[in-house]
Amino acid sequence: MTFEASRKGQPDVSAEAKAELDRHFEWIAERLPHRAGQFVRWLRQPSSRLVRIPLSALLILGGIFSFLPILGLWMLPLGLMLVAQDVPFLQQPLANALGWIERKWMSRKD
């Protein structure tokens, strides 16, 4: 019996979190140059898993060492978003964090 099957009648939280992450990924892909947006969309496909996992590890590592030249803190959230594609328990906390960042960003724009 899976965790989702044991919660009959309740909404699938992981499906909602995945949909929220998909929305954030699409938002990012739309704002990137065309080729970079295509690359992000390709990375998210299940067939790209062998590229996505090492790339996400490198981005997370680069984000941790952001105090070094060339590397930046921007790498950490992007790496976490990519790894969350394959690690379901990260999807909900990451979706919550991205929603919080989005709300703060929108409130600053007003």
Number of C-alpha atoms within 10 A of each C-alpha: 5 6 8 14 10 9 10 9 8 9 10 13 12 16 14 14 20 19 14 19 23 16 13 17 18 15 12 15 18 15 10 14 9 10 10 14 18 13 12 18 16 13 19 18 11 11 10 12 16 10 11 22 18 14 17 21 16 15 24 23 15 20 21 15 16 16 11 10 7 8 15 15 15 13 19 21 17 18 22 19 23 25 22 21 21 15 11 13 12 17 25 19 12 19 23 14 13 17 15 12 12 13 11 11 11 10 9 8 6 5
